[in-house]
Amino acid sequence: MAITKILVPVDGSQHSLKAFRAALDIAKNKNAKIYVLTCLEKENVGAWYIDKRTNKKIMNDAKKFAREFVTKLEKPASDANVPIAFTVLETKSTSNQIIVFSNSHNIDLIVIGSHGRSGFNKFLLGSVSNKVSQMAKCPVMIIK
Amino acid sequence: MGFQNILVAFDSSSYSNRAFRTALDVADANKSKITIATVLTGIYQPSIGFSMKYNKDDLVKYTKVIKKTVSNLESIAKKKNIKVSLKILQNPSVSTAIVNHVNSNKYDLVVMGSHGRTGLNKMILGSVANNVIQKVKSAVMMVK
Protein backbone atom coordinates (compact mmCIF):
# COMPACT_ATOMS: atom_id res chain seq x y z
CA MET A 1 0.00 0.00 0.00
CA ALA A 2 1.58 3.22 -1.08
CA ILE A 3 0.74 6.46 0.63
CA THR A 4 0.74 9.24 -1.94
CA LYS A 5 -2.00 11.58 -0.77
CA ILE A 6 -2.27 12.69 2.84
CA LEU A 7 -5.14 14.78 4.13
CA VAL A 8 -4.59 16.97 7.17
CA PRO A 9 -7.67 18.74 8.49
CA VAL A 10 -6.43 21.90 10.22
CA ASP A 11 -8.38 24.22 12.49
CA GLY A 12 -5.53 26.23 13.98
CA SER A 13 -5.45 24.33 17.26
CA GLN A 14 -2.31 22.89 18.85
CA HIS A 15 -3.42 19.35 18.12
CA SER A 16 -3.96 20.01 14.44
CA LEU A 17 -0.51 21.60 14.11
CA LYS A 18 1.01 18.57 15.77
CA ALA A 19 -0.85 16.41 13.27
CA PHE A 20 0.49 18.56 10.45
CA ARG A 21 4.05 18.03 11.66
CA ALA A 22 3.53 14.27 11.82
CA ALA A 23 2.02 14.28 8.33
CA LEU A 24 4.98 16.26 7.03
CA ASP A 25 7.27 13.65 8.50
CA ILE A 26 5.49 10.83 6.69
CA ALA A 27 5.12 12.77 3.45
CA LYS A 28 8.83 13.57 3.41
CA ASN A 29 9.69 9.88 3.61
CA LYS A 30 7.03 8.74 1.18
CA ASN A 31 7.21 11.59 -1.36
CA ALA A 32 3.54 12.13 -0.75
CA LYS A 33 1.42 15.19 -1.36
CA ILE A 34 -0.28 16.90 1.57
CA TYR A 35 -3.78 18.31 1.33
CA VAL A 36 -4.57 20.81 4.06
CA LEU A 37 -8.29 21.26 4.60
CA THR A 38 -9.92 23.91 6.75
CA CYS A 39 -13.65 23.86 7.27
CA LEU A 40 -15.67 26.86 8.35
CA GLU A 41 -18.98 25.94 9.85
CA LYS A 42 -21.82 28.06 8.56
CA GLU A 43 -24.12 27.33 11.45
CA ASN A 44 -21.64 28.50 14.05
CA VAL A 45 -21.47 32.09 12.90
CA GLY A 46 -24.54 32.99 14.88
CA ALA A 47 -25.20 36.49 13.58
CA TRP A 48 -28.18 35.44 11.48
CA TYR A 49 -30.57 37.20 13.82
CA ILE A 50 -28.93 40.58 13.21
CA ASP A 51 -28.64 40.65 9.46
CA LYS A 52 -27.83 38.16 6.76
CA ARG A 53 -25.20 40.50 5.40
CA THR A 54 -23.39 40.50 8.75
CA ASN A 55 -23.20 36.75 8.47
CA LYS A 56 -21.70 36.98 5.03
CA LYS A 57 -19.17 39.56 6.14
CA ILE A 58 -18.09 37.42 9.10
CA MET A 59 -17.80 34.41 6.82
CA ASN A 60 -15.66 36.31 4.34
CA ASP A 61 -13.42 37.62 7.09
CA ALA A 62 -13.11 34.14 8.52
CA LYS A 63 -12.19 32.77 5.12
CA LYS A 64 -9.54 35.41 4.65
CA PHE A 65 -8.14 34.74 8.09
CA ALA A 66 -8.13 30.99 7.50
CA ARG A 67 -6.32 31.39 4.18
CA GLU A 68 -3.69 33.55 5.81
CA PHE A 69 -3.28 31.01 8.55
CA VAL A 70 -2.86 27.97 6.32
CA THR A 71 -0.41 29.71 4.02
CA LYS A 72 1.88 29.92 7.06
CA LEU A 73 2.19 26.16 6.77
CA GLU A 74 3.62 26.48 3.28
CA LYS A 75 7.13 27.33 4.41
CA PRO A 76 7.88 24.21 6.49
CA ALA A 77 6.43 22.13 3.65
CA SER A 78 8.57 23.73 0.97
CA ASP A 79 11.59 23.39 3.25
CA ALA A 80 10.94 19.67 3.35
CA ASN A 81 10.26 19.53 -0.39
CA VAL A 82 6.72 18.32 0.08
CA PRO A 83 4.03 19.41 -2.37
CA ILE A 84 1.09 20.91 -0.57
CA ALA A 85 -2.40 22.09 -1.46
CA PHE A 86 -4.72 24.25 0.59
CA THR A 87 -8.47 24.17 0.63
CA VAL A 88 -10.79 26.36 2.67
CA LEU A 89 -14.41 25.27 2.55
CA GLU A 90 -17.66 26.57 3.95
CA THR A 91 -19.70 23.70 5.22
CA LYS A 92 -22.52 22.68 7.47
CA SER A 93 -20.71 19.82 9.13
CA THR A 94 -16.94 19.65 9.49
CA SER A 95 -16.71 15.89 9.96
CA ASN A 96 -18.91 15.14 6.95
CA GLN A 97 -16.94 17.55 4.81
CA ILE A 98 -13.67 15.86 5.76
CA ILE A 99 -15.03 12.45 4.83
CA VAL A 100 -16.53 13.68 1.55
CA PHE A 101 -13.27 15.42 0.69
CA SER A 102 -11.21 12.31 1.44
CA ASN A 103 -13.46 10.17 -0.73
CA SER A 104 -13.57 12.52 -3.68
CA HIS A 105 -9.82 13.12 -3.70
CA ASN A 106 -8.86 9.45 -3.22
CA ILE A 107 -6.91 10.22 -0.07
CA ASP A 108 -4.68 7.39 1.22
CA LEU A 109 -4.25 8.58 4.79
CA ILE A 110 -5.93 11.09 7.05
CA VAL A 111 -3.79 12.56 9.81
CA ILE A 112 -5.91 14.35 12.37
CA GLY A 113 -5.42 15.78 15.86
CA SER A 114 -7.29 14.11 18.68
CA HIS A 115 -9.02 17.36 19.64
CA GLY A 116 -9.96 20.58 17.94
CA ARG A 117 -10.35 24.03 19.31
CA SER A 118 -12.92 23.06 21.89
CA GLY A 119 -11.47 19.86 23.26
CA PHE A 120 -10.71 19.93 26.96
CA ASN A 121 -10.70 16.32 28.02
CA LYS A 122 -7.39 14.69 27.18
CA PHE A 123 -8.78 11.26 27.78
CA LEU A 124 -11.46 10.95 25.17
CA LEU A 125 -11.51 11.80 21.51
CA GLY A 126 -13.02 14.96 20.15
CA SER A 127 -16.27 14.64 18.27
CA VAL A 128 -14.85 15.40 14.83
CA SER A 129 -11.88 13.04 15.12
CA ASN A 130 -14.18 10.37 16.50
CA LYS A 131 -16.58 10.64 13.59
CA VAL A 132 -13.80 10.77 11.02
CA SER A 133 -12.09 7.71 12.47
CA GLN A 134 -15.36 5.81 12.33
CA MET A 135 -16.65 6.84 8.94
CA ALA A 136 -13.59 7.36 6.78
CA LYS A 137 -12.80 4.72 4.19
CA CYS A 138 -9.03 5.15 4.34
CA PRO A 139 -6.63 4.66 7.26
CA VAL A 140 -6.84 7.35 9.90
CA MET A 141 -3.95 8.40 12.09
CA ILE A 142 -4.84 10.17 15.30
CA ILE A 143 -2.14 12.34 16.88
CA LYS A 144 -2.38 13.11 20.59
CA MET B 1 9.26 13.50 15.48
CA GLY B 2 9.27 10.22 13.61
CA PHE B 3 7.90 6.96 14.77
CA GLN B 4 10.71 4.87 16.19
CA ASN B 5 8.72 2.36 18.18
CA ILE B 6 5.62 0.97 16.55
CA LEU B 7 3.17 -1.43 18.12
CA VAL B 8 0.90 -3.52 15.93
CA ALA B 9 -2.09 -5.03 17.66
CA PHE B 10 -2.48 -8.36 15.93
CA ASP B 11 -5.19 -11.00 15.99
CA SER B 12 -4.53 -12.63 12.60
CA SER B 13 -7.70 -11.21 11.10
CA SER B 14 -7.50 -9.72 7.62
CA TYR B 15 -7.77 -6.23 9.09
CA SER B 16 -4.79 -6.76 11.35
CA ASN B 17 -2.82 -8.22 8.47
CA ARG B 18 -3.43 -5.04 6.57
CA ALA B 19 -2.50 -3.05 9.63
CA PHE B 20 0.80 -4.91 9.77
CA ARG B 21 1.53 -4.16 6.14
CA THR B 22 0.78 -0.47 6.68
CA ALA B 23 3.02 -0.47 9.75
CA LEU B 24 5.81 -1.94 7.64
CA ASP B 25 5.27 0.85 5.16
CA VAL B 26 5.64 3.49 7.87
CA ALA B 27 8.53 1.69 9.56
CA ASP B 28 10.40 1.30 6.30
CA ALA B 29 10.76 5.04 5.94
CA ASN B 30 11.66 5.76 9.56
CA LYS B 31 13.87 2.72 10.21
CA SER B 32 11.78 1.93 13.23
CA LYS B 33 11.19 -1.13 15.34
CA ILE B 34 7.93 -3.04 15.23
CA THR B 35 6.42 -4.91 18.13
CA ILE B 36 3.56 -7.25 17.45
CA ALA B 37 1.21 -7.60 20.40
CA THR B 38 -1.30 -10.40 20.77
CA VAL B 39 -3.64 -10.82 23.69
CA LEU B 40 -4.70 -14.13 25.15
CA THR B 41 -8.01 -13.60 26.88
CA GLY B 42 -8.03 -16.81 28.84
CA ILE B 43 -10.36 -19.73 28.74
CA TYR B 44 -14.05 -19.10 28.86
CA GLN B 45 -15.92 -21.03 31.50
CA PRO B 46 -19.62 -20.34 31.77
CA SER B 47 -19.63 -20.46 35.55
CA ILE B 48 -16.93 -17.86 36.16
CA GLY B 49 -16.48 -16.15 32.82
CA PHE B 50 -12.99 -15.66 31.46
CA SER B 51 -10.35 -17.01 33.78
CA MET B 52 -6.66 -16.43 33.42
CA LYS B 53 -5.76 -19.92 34.48
CA TYR B 54 -4.24 -21.85 31.63
CA ASN B 55 -3.19 -25.40 31.46
CA LYS B 56 0.49 -25.43 30.86
CA ASP B 57 -0.13 -27.56 27.78
CA ASP B 58 -2.67 -25.12 26.41
CA LEU B 59 -0.40 -22.17 26.92
CA VAL B 60 2.41 -23.92 25.10
CA LYS B 61 0.02 -24.81 22.30
CA TYR B 62 -1.31 -21.26 21.92
CA THR B 63 2.16 -19.75 22.04
CA LYS B 64 3.26 -22.15 19.35
CA VAL B 65 0.38 -21.16 17.06
CA ILE B 66 1.05 -17.48 17.63
CA LYS B 67 4.76 -17.85 17.01
CA LYS B 68 4.08 -19.70 13.79
CA THR B 69 1.79 -16.96 12.52
CA VAL B 70 4.18 -14.25 13.54
CA SER B 71 7.18 -15.96 11.96
CA ASN B 72 5.43 -15.52 8.62
CA LEU B 73 5.21 -11.82 9.27
CA GLU B 74 8.80 -11.72 10.42
CA SER B 75 9.99 -13.15 7.13
CA ILE B 76 8.14 -10.38 5.27
CA ALA B 77 9.72 -7.79 7.53
CA LYS B 78 13.16 -9.28 7.11
CA LYS B 79 13.08 -8.52 3.41
CA LYS B 80 12.76 -4.86 4.30
CA ASN B 81 15.34 -5.04 7.09
CA ILE B 82 12.92 -4.21 9.86
CA LYS B 83 13.21 -5.67 13.33
CA VAL B 84 10.08 -7.38 14.58
CA SER B 85 9.53 -8.62 18.09
CA LEU B 86 6.57 -10.41 19.61
CA LYS B 87 4.76 -9.62 22.83
CA ILE B 88 2.08 -11.93 24.16
CA LEU B 89 -0.16 -10.25 26.70
CA GLN B 90 -2.56 -12.01 29.01
CA ASN B 91 -5.65 -10.21 30.12
CA PRO B 92 -9.37 -11.01 30.06
CA SER B 93 -9.96 -7.70 28.30
CA VAL B 94 -8.14 -7.17 25.02
CA SER B 95 -8.42 -3.40 24.99
CA THR B 96 -7.24 -3.00 28.59
CA ALA B 97 -4.21 -5.17 27.87
CA ILE B 98 -3.22 -3.12 24.82
CA VAL B 99 -3.86 0.24 26.48
CA ASN B 100 -1.89 -0.68 29.61
CA HIS B 101 0.99 -2.08 27.61
CA VAL B 102 1.22 0.96 25.36
CA ASN B 103 0.92 3.50 28.13
CA SER B 104 3.54 1.84 30.31
CA ASN B 105 6.05 1.42 27.48
CA LYS B 106 7.46 3.98 25.13
CA TYR B 107 5.59 3.55 21.88
CA ASP B 108 5.24 6.36 19.38
CA LEU B 109 2.53 4.82 17.30
CA VAL B 110 -0.09 2.10 17.58
CA VAL B 111 -1.27 0.57 14.32
CA MET B 112 -4.37 -1.57 14.41
CA GLY B 113 -7.18 -2.75 12.21
CA SER B 114 -10.55 -1.10 12.52
CA HIS B 115 -12.15 -4.45 13.25
CA GLY B 116 -11.01 -7.70 14.76
CA ARG B 117 -12.13 -11.20 14.05
CA THR B 118 -15.75 -10.38 14.67
CA GLY B 119 -16.21 -7.15 12.74
CA LEU B 120 -19.55 -6.89 10.98
CA ASN B 121 -20.34 -3.30 10.30
CA LYS B 122 -17.94 -1.54 7.98
CA MET B 123 -19.16 1.88 8.90
CA ILE B 124 -18.34 2.05 12.57
CA LEU B 125 -15.30 0.95 14.51
CA GLY B 126 -14.96 -2.29 16.38
CA SER B 127 -15.16 -2.18 20.15
CA VAL B 128 -11.49 -2.83 20.80
CA ALA B 129 -10.39 -0.26 18.23
CA ASN B 130 -12.73 2.32 19.68
CA ASN B 131 -11.55 1.66 23.21
CA VAL B 132 -7.89 1.82 22.31
CA ILE B 133 -8.20 4.95 20.19
CA GLN B 134 -9.78 6.81 23.07
CA LYS B 135 -7.53 5.75 25.90
CA VAL B 136 -4.07 5.37 24.46
CA LYS B 137 -1.63 8.25 24.99
CA SER B 138 0.41 7.79 21.80
CA ALA B 139 -0.66 8.38 18.24
CA VAL B 140 -2.99 5.76 16.79
CA MET B 141 -3.42 4.68 13.20
CA MET B 142 -6.62 2.93 12.19
CA VAL B 143 -6.34 0.79 9.09
CA LYS B 144 -9.57 -0.03 7.30
Interface residues (C-beta under 8 A of the other chain):
Chain A: M1 A2 I3 R21 A22 D25 I26 N29 K30 F123 L124 L125 S133 Q134 M135 A136 K137 C138 P139 V140 M141 I142 I143 K144
Chain B: M1 G2 R18 R21 T22 D25 V26 A29 N30 L109 M123 I124 L125 N130 I133 Q134 K135 V136 K137 S138 A139 V140 M141 M142 V143 K144
